[in-house]
Amino acid sequence: MTPELGKLNKPEASNFKHSRKLFLVPLIYSSKDAPKEYVEKYELYWRQVSEHIENLETKLGKVSRVYHESITGNDETSLKIMDTLNPQSSQIAKKKADKGAKIELIEDRQLAEECMDWERCLLIGLLSETAIKKVSELYIEAARKRYEHISKRIDSTLKADEIAVLFIREGSVIQFPKDIEVFSVSPPALDEIHRWLRSRPAEAETEKKGTSSSESATE
């Protein structure tokens, strides 16, 4: 079971002797046209993530390696790509790199691009149920291979007694090696974002009904 950050007690040194540790951070994105209310929660989330990682480092040790999904370039371009994808996670990664952490590549370019292509097909919408089923199967298989590759890369690069942080989207199903202690970084703002996103369809429907009633009243 992944330890919950809010319930993390100061560990006994013997419990973590010679174990590898991984701070798992859900990647939350924003956009230029995102509502102000969401942007505020998004910025709060990343502030809390930074604080929680530092808190974990105080208890467990300094981060030695940084992993970030969707990065397929070399070390010289990694931070630039990260900054384009998500400035907030990039800022944290750069801070760790400035303190000596190494940014490791975990993606296979072909697998990452294949997953993105199949995902785009599903997002744009398909008319045929047969096509939807087939594309879904292809996406699931590509994602499985991608996650296996990521797990192997982490296993081969994270050394004994080292600590790493992994930035990856929620819902990513990665089977980590059994000797890696995984700490889920899930600050309170993440729940706020989830609640806000769940409320949006209901709010949109309410606005739609209100508009329809207003139009009917003016006819």
C-alpha positions in Angstrom: 0.0 0.0 0.0 1.3 3.5 -0.9 1.9 5.5 2.3 -0.4 8.6 2.5 1.7 11.7 3.0 -0.7 13.2 5.5 -0.3 10.1 7.7 3.4 9.8 7.3 5.1 9.5 10.7 8.8 10.0 11.2 10.3 6.7 10.2 12.7 4.6 12.2 16.0 4.5 10.4 16.0 0.6 10.6 12.8 0.5 8.6 14.3 2.2 5.6 17.9 0.9 5.7 19.2 0.2 2.2 15.8 0.8 0.6 15.2 2.9 -2.4 12.5 5.6 -2.1 10.3 7.3 -4.6 8.2 10.4 -4.1 5.2 10.0 -6.5 3.8 13.4 -7.6 0.5 13.5 -9.7 1.0 15.9 -12.7 -1.7 18.5 -12.7 -1.9 20.8 -15.8 -3.4 24.2 -16.5 -3.9 26.3 -19.6 -3.8 30.0 -20.6 -7.6 30.1 -20.8 -8.3 28.2 -17.6 -10.8 29.8 -15.2 -9.3 32.0 -12.4 -10.8 29.7 -9.7 -9.0 26.7 -11.2 -5.7 28.6 -11.6 -5.7 29.5 -8.0 -6.2 25.9 -6.9 -3.6 24.8 -9.4 -0.9 27.2 -8.1 -1.8 26.3 -4.5 -1.4 22.6 -5.4 2.1 23.0 -6.7 3.2 25.2 -3.7 2.0 22.4 -1.4 3.8 19.8 -3.5 7.1 21.7 -3.2 6.6 22.0 0.6 5.7 18.4 1.0 8.7 17.2 -0.9 11.0 19.3 1.2 9.3 17.9 4.3 9.9 14.4 3.1 13.5 15.2 2.3 14.0 16.5 5.9 12.7 13.1 7.2 14.2 10.7 4.7 17.0 12.4 2.8 17.8 14.5 -0.2 16.4 13.7 -3.7 19.1 12.2 -5.9 17.1 11.7 -9.2 14.2 13.3 -10.9 11.9 11.5 -13.3 9.3 13.3 -15.4 6.9 11.7 -17.9 6.9 12.8 -21.6 10.5 13.8 -21.6 12.4 12.0 -24.4 15.3 14.4 -25.1 18.8 14.5 -23.6 19.8 16.2 -20.4 20.5 19.5 -22.1 16.9 19.9 -23.3 15.0 18.1 -20.6 14.3 21.2 -18.5 13.2 23.2 -21.5 10.8 20.5 -22.5 9.5 20.2 -18.9 9.0 24.0 -18.7 6.9 23.8 -21.9 4.8 20.9 -20.6 4.4 22.1 -17.0 6.3 25.2 -15.6 5.4 24.3 -12.0 6.9 20.7 -12.0 9.8 22.0 -14.1 10.5 24.6 -11.4 10.7 21.9 -8.7 12.8 19.7 -10.9 15.3 22.5 -11.6 15.5 23.3 -7.9 16.5 19.7 -7.2 18.9 19.6 -10.1 20.6 22.8 -8.8 21.1 20.9 -5.5 22.8 17.9 -7.3 19.9 15.7 -8.4 20.2 14.1 -11.8 17.3 14.3 -14.3 16.9 10.8 -15.7 15.1 10.0 -18.9 12.5 7.3 -18.4 10.5 7.4 -21.7 10.9 5.5 -24.9 10.2 8.0 -27.6 8.3 5.6 -29.9 6.1 4.2 -27.1 5.4 7.7 -25.7 4.4 9.0 -29.1 2.3 5.9 -29.9 0.4 6.3 -26.6 -0.3 10.0 -27.4 -1.5 9.2 -30.9 -4.0 6.6 -29.7 -5.1 8.9 -26.9 -5.7 11.7 -29.4 -7.9 9.3 -31.5 -10.0 8.6 -28.5 -10.3 12.3 -27.5 -11.4 13.5 -30.9 -14.2 11.0 -30.9 -15.0 8.0 -33.1 -18.3 7.1 -34.6 -18.0 3.4 -34.9 -18.2 1.2 -31.7 -15.9 -1.3 -33.4 -13.3 1.4 -34.1 -13.6 2.8 -30.5 -13.1 -0.7 -29.1 -10.1 -1.4 -31.4 -8.4 1.9 -30.7 -9.0 1.5 -27.0 -7.3 -1.9 -27.1 -4.4 -0.5 -29.0 -4.0 2.4 -26.5 -4.2 0.0 -23.5 -1.5 -2.2 -25.0 0.8 0.7 -25.9 0.3 2.2 -22.4 1.1 -1.2 -20.8 4.4 -1.4 -22.7 5.2 2.2 -21.9 4.6 1.8 -18.2 6.8 -1.4 -18.2 9.6 0.6 -19.8 9.3 3.4 -17.3 9.4 0.9 -14.4 12.5 -0.8 -15.9 14.2 2.6 -16.3 13.5 3.5 -12.7 14.8 0.2 -11.5 18.0 0.4 -13.5 18.8 4.0 -12.5 17.7 4.4 -8.9 20.5 3.0 -6.8 20.5 1.6 -3.3 19.7 4.2 -0.6 18.8 6.8 -3.2 15.7 8.9 -3.3 13.9 10.0 -6.4 10.8 12.0 -7.4 8.5 11.0 -10.2 6.1 13.4 -11.9 3.4 11.5 -13.8 -0.3 11.9 -14.5 -2.9 10.4 -12.2 -4.2 7.1 -13.3 -0.9 5.9 -14.6 -0.6 2.2 -13.7 3.1 1.5 -13.0 4.2 -1.6 -11.1 7.3 -0.4 -9.2 10.0 -2.9 -8.1 9.1 -4.3 -4.7 12.2 -2.9 -3.0 11.2 0.7 -3.8 9.4 2.5 -1.0 6.8 4.7 -2.7 5.4 7.8 -1.0 2.3 9.4 -2.5 2.5 13.2 -2.5 -1.1 14.2 -2.4 -1.6 17.6 -0.7 -5.0 18.9 0.3 -5.3 21.1 -2.8 -5.5 18.0 -5.0 -8.8 17.1 -3.4 -10.0 20.6 -4.0 -9.1 20.4 -7.6 -10.9 17.0 -7.9 -14.1 18.5 -6.3 -13.9 21.6 -8.5 -13.6 19.4 -11.7 -16.5 17.2 -10.6 -18.7 20.2 -10.0 -18.2 21.7 -13.4 -20.6 19.5 -15.4 -23.4 20.3 -12.8 -22.6 24.0 -13.0 -22.6 23.9 -16.8 -26.0 22.1 -16.8 -27.4 24.7 -14.4 -26.2 27.5 -16.5 -27.7 25.9 -19.6 -31.1 25.5 -18.0 -30.9 29.1 -16.7 -30.2 30.3 -20.2 -33.0 28.2 -21.7 -35.5 29.5 -19.1 -34.4 33.1 -19.8 -34.9 32.6 -23.5 -38.3 31.1 -23.0 -39.4 34.0 -20.9 -38.5 36.5 -23.6 -40.4 34.7 -26.4 
